[in-house]
Amino acid sequence: MIRARILRARLSRAAVVSALFVGCTANLPAQNLRADSTAAMPAAATTNPGQSSGEGSLPKLEQRNPRYVIRRQDELLLSFPLSPELNQTVTVQPDGYINLQNGRSVHAQGLSVPELADEIKTSYAGTLHNPIVNVDLKDFQKPFFTVSGQVGKPGQYELRADITVAEAIAVAGGLAPTAKSQIFLFHRTSDQWFEVKKVNLKDVMHGKNLNEDAIMKPGDMIFVPETFITSFRKYVPYSVNAGTYLSNGPF
């Protein structure tokens, strides 16, 4: 009788220990998962508030339909429908500011027109109740593109229509005899970054890879490098007959 009670007590303790062991084992995957997810988090997520995560140095995705960004020397017409006496025309100063009639200055460079309208509303909030402000571009920097390197007329040109890379080179006088057929298109994606694309102009002219002949955007720059022979010729010593290199080298 006593042995039976002792045996039942031992069995009950074994059942409790077994249940605790199963419960701890069931929690292990979840704990491991949390530990793994914490270890896999990027370093930027664990950066101290006082430290810089470096996000400002990374290129940002370009907007699909970006708004015009106000630049220096742009002329803006500010109109107040409910307070026409405050209507004014301002010019963006070299430091990026515009001077308003209330004596305040607002930094306009780098803002879109709607963003500037919001800033002007905030500036006049102490003078006007719920001001309505309209901002119109009266005179602004015309869209342009730049072609440099081995072309007939390198320089800056107005972008008056949708043209491709090949057409832009034609506007710049075409390729020079010393030009390489592989050119580079630089497209600005932010104030600090360019997207660089290599275009094989020879293939484009022969009807191949026409998708490489991209449409020019305002601010784009094309660089046409020299051919290998031309670059090499510059550094040949005077005592060497360059004609032998040209006759044996690739064209």
C-alpha positions in Angstrom: 0.0 0.0 0.0 2.8 2.4 1.0 4.8 1.3 -2.0 1.9 2.1 -4.3 1.5 5.6 -2.9 5.2 6.2 -3.4 5.1 5.0 -7.0 2.1 7.2 -7.8 3.9 10.3 -6.3 7.0 9.6 -8.4 4.9 9.2 -11.5 3.1 12.5 -10.9 6.4 14.3 -10.4 7.8 12.8 -13.6 4.7 14.0 -15.4 5.2 17.5 -14.1 8.8 17.6 -15.1 8.0 16.2 -18.5 5.3 18.9 -19.1 7.8 21.7 -18.0 10.4 20.3 -20.4 8.0 20.2 -23.3 6.8 23.8 -22.6 10.4 25.1 -22.5 11.2 23.2 -25.7 8.2 24.7 -27.5 9.3 28.2 -26.5 12.9 27.7 -27.9 12.0 28.3 -31.6 10.3 31.5 -30.9 13.1 32.7 -28.7 15.6 31.7 -31.4 13.6 33.4 -34.0 13.6 36.7 -32.1 17.3 36.4 -31.5 17.9 35.7 -35.2 15.8 38.6 -36.3 17.6 40.9 -33.9 21.0 39.7 -35.3 19.8 40.2 -38.8 18.7 43.8 -38.3 20.7 46.4 -40.2 23.2 48.4 -38.3 21.3 51.6 -39.1 18.4 50.4 -37.0 20.6 50.1 -33.9 22.4 53.4 -34.4 22.3 55.7 -31.4 20.1 58.8 -31.8 23.1 61.1 -31.7 24.8 59.1 -34.5 24.3 59.7 -38.1 23.0 56.7 -40.1 24.4 58.0 -43.4 21.0 58.0 -45.1 21.7 61.4 -46.6 24.6 60.1 -48.6 22.6 57.3 -50.3 20.9 57.9 -53.6 17.2 58.2 -53.5 14.6 56.8 -55.9 13.5 59.3 -58.5 9.9 60.3 -58.6 7.8 59.3 -61.5 6.5 62.8 -62.3 8.7 65.2 -60.3 7.6 68.8 -59.8 9.8 71.7 -61.0 12.3 72.7 -58.3 12.9 76.4 -57.8 16.4 77.6 -58.5 18.4 80.7 -58.1 17.5 83.7 -60.2 13.9 82.3 -60.8 11.3 85.1 -60.8 8.1 84.3 -58.9 4.7 86.1 -58.9 3.1 85.9 -55.4 -0.6 86.8 -55.4 -3.0 87.1 -52.4 -6.6 86.9 -53.7 -8.0 88.1 -50.4 -5.3 90.7 -49.8 -4.3 92.1 -53.3 -2.2 94.8 -51.7 0.3 92.1 -50.8 0.8 91.0 -54.4 4.5 91.0 -55.2 7.1 89.8 -57.7 10.2 88.3 -56.1 13.5 86.9 -57.4 15.3 84.1 -55.8 18.6 85.5 -54.5 22.0 83.8 -54.9 21.7 82.4 -51.4 18.3 80.8 -52.3 16.1 83.2 -50.3 13.3 85.5 -51.3 12.4 88.7 -49.5 8.7 89.3 -48.7 6.9 92.5 -48.0 6.4 91.7 -44.3 10.2 91.9 -43.9 10.8 88.2 -43.6 12.8 86.0 -45.8 11.9 82.5 -47.0 14.3 79.9 -48.4 12.8 79.0 -51.8 15.6 77.2 -53.6 15.0 73.4 -53.8 11.3 73.7 -53.1 8.5 73.0 -55.5 5.9 75.7 -56.1 3.2 74.2 -53.8 5.9 73.7 -51.0 6.9 77.4 -51.3 3.2 78.5 -51.1 2.9 76.6 -47.8 6.1 78.3 -46.5 4.7 81.7 -47.4 1.4 81.0 -45.7 3.3 80.1 -42.6 5.3 83.4 -42.8 2.1 85.4 -43.1 0.2 83.5 -40.4 0.8 86.1 -37.8 -0.5 88.9 -40.1 -3.3 87.2 -42.1 -6.0 84.8 -40.9 -5.9 81.7 -43.1 -4.1 83.4 -46.0 -4.5 82.2 -49.5 -1.4 82.4 -51.6 -0.8 81.6 -55.2 2.7 81.2 -56.5 3.4 81.3 -60.3 6.7 81.0 -62.1 7.2 84.2 -64.1 10.7 83.6 -65.3 12.8 80.5 -64.7 15.8 78.6 -65.9 15.2 77.0 -69.2 15.7 73.2 -69.4 19.1 72.4 -70.8 21.5 69.5 -71.4 25.3 69.4 -71.7 27.5 67.6 -74.2 31.2 67.4 -73.5 34.2 65.5 -74.8 34.9 64.5 -78.4 32.1 66.3 -80.3 32.0 69.0 -82.8 30.6 71.7 -80.6 30.7 70.8 -76.9 28.6 73.0 -74.6 25.2 73.6 -73.0 22.1 73.5 -75.1 18.4 74.3 -74.4 16.2 71.2 -74.2 13.2 72.4 -76.3 11.7 69.1 -77.2 12.0 65.4 -76.4 15.2 64.2 -78.0 17.3 61.1 -77.6 21.0 60.8 -76.8 21.9 60.3 -80.5 19.9 63.4 -81.4 21.6 65.4 -78.6 25.0 64.5 -80.0 23.9 65.6 -83.5 22.8 69.0 -82.0 26.3 69.3 -80.5 27.9 68.9 -83.9 28.2 65.1 -84.0 31.1 62.8 -83.0 34.6 64.0 -83.7 37.1 61.7 -85.5 38.8 61.0 -82.2 35.5 60.0 -80.5 34.8 56.6 -79.1 31.5 55.0 -80.0 30.7 54.1 -76.3 29.6 57.2 -74.6 28.3 58.0 -71.1 25.0 59.6 -70.0 24.9 61.2 -66.6 21.4 61.8 -65.2 21.1 63.6 -61.9 18.9 61.8 -59.4 19.6 64.1 -56.4 21.9 67.0 -55.4 24.7 64.5 -54.7 24.2 61.6 -57.0 24.3 60.9 -60.8 22.9 57.8 -62.5 25.6 56.8 -65.1 24.5 54.9 -68.2 26.8 53.6 -70.9 25.4 53.8 -74.4 26.9 52.1 -77.4 26.2 54.7 -80.1 27.5 52.4 -82.9 24.9 49.8 -82.2 22.2 52.4 -82.0 23.2 53.8 -85.4 23.0 50.3 -86.8 19.5 49.8 -85.4 20.6 47.6 -82.5 19.7 48.0 -78.8 17.5 51.1 -79.6 16.3 51.0 -76.0 19.8 52.4 -75.0 19.0 55.6 -76.9 17.4 57.2 -73.9 15.3 60.4 -73.8 17.2 63.3 -72.5 16.0 64.9 -69.3 16.7 68.5 -68.0 20.2 68.7 -66.5 21.5 65.5 -68.3 25.1 65.5 -69.4 26.7 63.4 -72.2 30.4 62.7 -72.1 32.1 61.3 -75.3 35.5 59.9 -74.5 38.4 59.6 -76.8 39.4 56.3 -78.6 42.2 54.2 -77.2 44.5 55.1 -80.0 44.0 58.9 -79.5 44.6 58.6 -75.7 47.6 56.4 -76.2 49.1 58.8 -78.8 49.2 61.6 -76.2 51.7 59.7 -74.1 53.9 58.2 -76.8 57.5 59.6 -76.3 58.8 61.9 -79.0 61.5 59.3 -80.0 58.8 56.7 -80.9 57.4 56.6 -84.4 53.6 56.8 -83.7 52.8 55.7 -87.2 53.9 52.2 -86.4 51.5 52.0 -83.5 48.6 53.4 -85.6 49.2 50.9 -88.4 49.3 47.9 -86.1 46.7 49.1 -83.6 42.9 48.6 -83.7 40.7 51.2 -85.5 
